[in-house]
Amino acid sequence: MECFVSKRSYKTSMTKDESVFAHLAGGAVAGLISDGIVHPIDTIRARLQTQKTQQYSSATQAFRSIVKTEGPLTLYRGFGAVAMGTIPGHALYFAGYERSKDVLNSYFGVKNDDSTAVHLASGLFADALGALAWTPQDVVKQRLQVQKKLGGEIKYKNSIQAAATILKEDGIRGLYRGYWAGLAAYGPYVSFYFAGYEQLKILCQKKYGGKDLPLFVHLFNAALAGSVSAALTCPLDVVKTRIQVQDKSTISYQYKNGWDALNKIIRNEGVATLFHGIKPRCLWMAGGTAITMAAYEELKVLLKVFSK
């Protein structure tokens, strides 16, 4: 899960080495905290997006059904994969975003960090970098999240066993299934998110007379931009999820690629299927983005203090 990192005055007082460490460590811990809180919402999203019959009529009904029939711990199924993948994923994302932004700002002579083009390019680069860790995490996580619904017998017992099984059956390519579909989904998401967040930040800075914005303003802006962007890119996320959960035991889910998946979903299930899980997706992305930002910013302050 990605989020925009706001610029604070303390950042300029850190050395490059300290700054890189702060982005790596702060981003990793912030990502783990965020994902731990919103993981149940993500499980509901995955269930809604992969159902081919109306087992769940809404996010609320899905929550009640899962808790009643499978137990509340089911909502955290796949979190082991998240714990292993989110730390390197967020570390790569935050460090990649900040470093690429610094390089591009310097190259193009941008002095006030106000170039939307630089923010978009840096976000896309950071997403491609973070996806190296996030894609295997997503494949394992989502297989665990939806497996009981897809078949009567549980195939994957835990994250490690699931990863080993996928490697044995499909090789390393199995763990990276949906990498390009993920970039296709999150590339537009990042673009919409950064464009929206920057415009909200500019409006708020005018209201506050150019002063540093309070943390709650960053949280609100991040949540609003994240939820709108998540809604706009929901169809792409459905395609990505369908590709990543299919394996040799799910014959009906044999999608060759993203385009094939999109065509088959529309032809066989209707356009509305592409918006399944939109409510939990928006809540998941909005909540995760806001929590990550809050944790990340505060952790950077602490890391700066301890680095002295």
C-alpha positions in Angstrom: 0.0 0.0 0.0 1.4 3.4 -1.1 0.9 6.8 0.3 2.3 10.3 -0.4 5.0 11.5 2.0 4.6 15.1 3.0 7.7 17.3 3.3 8.6 18.7 6.7 11.2 21.2 7.7 13.2 18.7 9.7 14.0 16.7 6.7 16.4 19.2 5.3 18.5 19.1 8.4 19.3 15.4 8.0 22.3 14.1 6.1 21.7 12.0 3.1 22.6 8.7 4.9 20.4 9.6 7.8 17.6 10.5 5.4 17.8 7.2 3.6 17.8 5.3 6.9 14.8 7.3 8.1 12.8 6.6 5.0 13.8 2.9 5.0 13.1 2.3 8.7 10.2 4.7 9.1 8.5 3.4 5.9 8.9 -0.3 6.9 7.5 0.1 10.4 4.7 2.5 9.3 3.6 0.0 6.6 3.5 -2.9 9.1 1.4 -0.9 11.6 -1.0 0.2 8.9 -1.4 -3.2 7.3 -2.0 -4.8 10.7 -4.9 -2.5 11.3 -6.7 -2.6 8.0 -6.0 -6.3 7.0 -9.5 -7.5 7.9 -10.9 -5.0 5.4 -8.6 -6.2 2.8 -9.8 -9.8 3.4 -13.4 -8.7 2.8 -12.3 -6.9 -0.4 -10.6 -10.0 -1.7 -13.6 -12.2 -1.0 -16.0 -9.8 -2.8 -13.7 -9.4 -5.8 -13.2 -13.1 -6.4 -16.7 -14.4 -5.8 -18.5 -15.7 -9.0 -21.8 -16.2 -7.2 -23.6 -13.8 -4.9 -22.4 -15.5 -1.7 -21.8 -12.1 -0.2 -24.3 -9.3 -1.0 -22.3 -6.5 0.7 -19.2 -5.8 2.7 -21.2 -5.8 5.9 -22.8 -9.1 5.1 -19.5 -10.6 4.1 -18.0 -9.5 7.5 -20.8 -11.1 9.4 -20.8 -14.3 7.4 -17.0 -14.8 7.7 -17.0 -14.2 11.4 -20.0 -16.5 12.0 -19.0 -19.4 9.8 -15.2 -19.3 9.8 -14.3 -17.4 12.9 -12.9 -13.9 13.4 -9.3 -15.0 13.0 -10.1 -15.7 9.3 -10.1 -12.0 8.7 -6.4 -12.1 9.4 -5.7 -15.0 7.2 -2.6 -14.2 5.0 -1.2 -11.6 7.4 1.9 -13.6 7.8 2.7 -12.9 4.2 1.9 -9.3 4.7 4.3 -9.1 7.7 7.1 -10.6 5.6 6.4 -8.5 2.5 5.3 -5.1 3.8 8.5 -4.3 5.6 10.8 -4.5 2.5 8.0 -3.3 0.3 7.4 -0.1 2.2 11.1 0.4 2.8 11.8 0.2 -1.0 8.7 2.4 -1.8 9.5 5.3 0.6 13.2 5.3 0.0 12.7 5.0 -3.7 10.1 7.8 -3.8 12.2 10.3 -1.8 15.5 9.5 -3.6 14.0 9.6 -7.1 12.2 12.9 -6.2 15.5 14.4 -5.0 17.3 13.3 -8.2 14.5 14.6 -10.5 14.1 17.9 -8.7 17.9 18.5 -8.9 18.0 17.5 -12.6 15.1 19.7 -13.7 16.0 22.5 -11.3 12.9 22.3 -9.2 13.6 24.2 -6.0 10.3 24.1 -4.0 9.3 20.5 -4.5 6.1 21.7 -6.3 6.4 19.8 -9.6 3.4 17.5 -10.1 5.2 15.7 -12.9 8.1 14.9 -10.6 5.7 13.6 -7.9 4.0 11.4 -10.5 7.2 10.0 -11.9 8.7 9.4 -8.5 5.5 7.7 -7.4 5.5 5.4 -10.4 9.1 4.5 -9.9 8.6 3.9 -6.2 5.6 1.6 -6.9 7.5 -0.5 -9.4 10.3 -0.8 -6.8 8.0 -1.7 -3.9 6.1 -4.2 -6.1 9.2 -6.4 -6.2 8.3 -7.3 -2.5 4.5 -6.6 -2.6 3.7 -8.9 -5.5 4.8 -12.2 -3.9 3.1 -10.9 -0.7 -0.1 -10.3 -2.5 -0.1 -13.6 -4.3 0.4 -15.6 -1.0 -1.9 -13.4 1.0 -4.8 -13.5 -1.4 -4.5 -17.2 -1.9 -4.9 -17.6 1.9 -7.7 -15.0 2.1 -10.0 -16.6 -0.5 -9.1 -20.3 -0.4 -12.0 -21.6 1.6 -14.5 -19.9 -0.7 -12.8 -21.3 -3.8 -12.7 -24.9 -2.7 -14.0 -27.1 0.1 -10.5 -28.4 1.2 -8.0 -25.9 2.5 -4.9 -26.2 0.4 -2.7 -23.6 2.1 -2.2 -23.9 5.9 0.0 -20.9 6.4 2.1 -18.3 4.5 5.3 -20.2 4.4 3.7 -23.4 3.2 1.7 -21.5 0.7 4.8 -19.8 -0.7 6.6 -23.2 -0.9 3.6 -24.8 -2.7 3.4 -22.0 -5.2 7.1 -22.2 -5.9 6.9 -26.0 -6.3 3.9 -25.9 -8.7 4.5 -22.7 -10.7 8.1 -21.6 -9.9 9.2 -18.1 -9.1 6.9 -16.8 -11.9 4.0 -18.1 -9.7 4.9 -15.7 -6.9 5.2 -12.8 -9.4 1.9 -13.6 -11.1 0.1 -10.3 -11.6 3.2 -8.1 -11.3 2.4 -6.2 -14.5 -1.3 -6.2 -13.8 -0.5 -4.7 -10.4 1.5 -2.0 -12.0 -1.3 -1.4 -14.4 -3.7 -1.0 -11.4 -1.5 1.0 -9.1 0.1 3.1 -11.8 -3.2 5.0 -12.4 -3.9 4.9 -8.7 -0.7 6.6 -7.9 -1.3 9.2 -10.7 -4.8 10.0 -9.4 -3.6 10.0 -5.8 -0.7 12.4 -6.2 -2.6 14.8 -8.4 -5.5 14.9 -5.9 -3.3 15.1 -2.8 -1.1 17.9 -4.2 -4.2 20.0 -5.1 -5.7 19.5 -1.7 -2.4 20.4 0.0 -2.1 23.6 -2.1 -5.6 24.6 -1.1 -5.0 23.9 2.6 -1.7 25.8 2.6 -3.4 28.9 1.3 -5.9 28.6 4.1 -3.1 28.3 6.7 -1.0 31.1 5.2 1.8 28.9 3.9 2.6 27.5 7.4 3.2 23.8 8.1 0.0 21.9 7.9 -1.3 20.1 11.1 -1.1 16.3 11.0 -4.9 15.9 10.9 -5.0 17.9 7.7 -2.4 15.6 6.1 -4.5 12.6 7.3 -7.7 14.0 5.9 -6.1 14.9 2.5 -4.5 11.5 2.3 -7.7 9.6 3.1 -9.8 11.6 0.7 -7.3 11.3 -2.2 -6.8 7.6 -1.4 -10.5 6.7 -1.4 -11.3 8.6 -4.6 -8.3 7.1 -6.4 -9.2 3.6 -5.1 -12.7 3.9 -6.5 -11.5 5.0 -9.9 -9.1 2.1 -10.2 -11.3 -0.6 -8.7 -11.8 -2.5 -12.0 -8.1 -2.8 -12.5 -7.7 -4.1 -8.9 -10.4 -6.8 -9.6 -8.5 -8.0 -12.6 -5.2 -8.1 -10.6 -6.8 -10.0 -7.8 -8.4 -12.6 -10.1 -5.1 -13.2 -11.8 -3.2 -13.6 -8.5 -5.6 -16.0 -6.8 -5.8 -18.5 -9.7 -3.8 -21.7 -9.5 -4.0 -25.2 -10.9 -6.9 -26.2 -8.7 -9.1 -23.3 -9.8 -9.8 -24.3 -13.4 -12.5 -21.7 -13.9 -10.0 -18.9 -13.2 -7.6 -19.5 -16.1 -6.8 -16.0 -17.3 -3.9 -15.7 -19.6 -3.2 -12.0 -18.8 -4.8 -8.9 -17.7 -6.6 -8.1 -21.0 -7.9 -11.7 -21.2 -9.2 -11.5 -17.6 -10.9 -8.2 -18.3 -12.6 -9.5 -21.4 -13.8 -12.7 -19.7 -15.1 -10.9 -16.6 -17.1 -8.5 -18.7 -18.4 -11.2 -21.1 -19.3 -13.8 -18.5 -20.2 -11.8 -15.4 -21.0 -8.3 -16.5 -19.4 -4.9 -16.1 -20.7 -4.5 -12.6 -18.4 -7.3 -11.4 -15.5 -5.0 -12.0 -16.7 -2.9 -9.1 -17.2 -5.7 -6.6 -15.5 -4.8 -3.3 -15.3 -1.1 -4.1 -16.5 0.0 -0.6 -14.0 -2.1 1.4 -11.3 -1.2 -1.2 -11.9 2.5 -0.6 -12.0 2.1 3.1 -8.8 -0.1 3.0 -6.8 2.3 0.9 -8.1 5.5 2.7 -7.5 4.1 6.2 -4.2 2.5 5.3 -2.9 5.6 3.6 -3.8 7.9 6.5 -2.4 5.5 9.1 0.8 5.0 7.2 1.3 8.7 6.8 0.8 9.4 10.5 3.1 6.6 11.6 5.7 7.4 9.0 5.9 11.1 9.8 6.2 10.6 13.6 8.7 7.8 13.2 10.9 10.0 11.0 10.9 12.6 13.8 11.9 9.9 16.4 14.6 8.5 14.1 16.1 11.9 13.6 16.3 12.5 17.4 17.9 9.1 18.0 20.4 9.7 15.1 21.9 12.7 16.8 
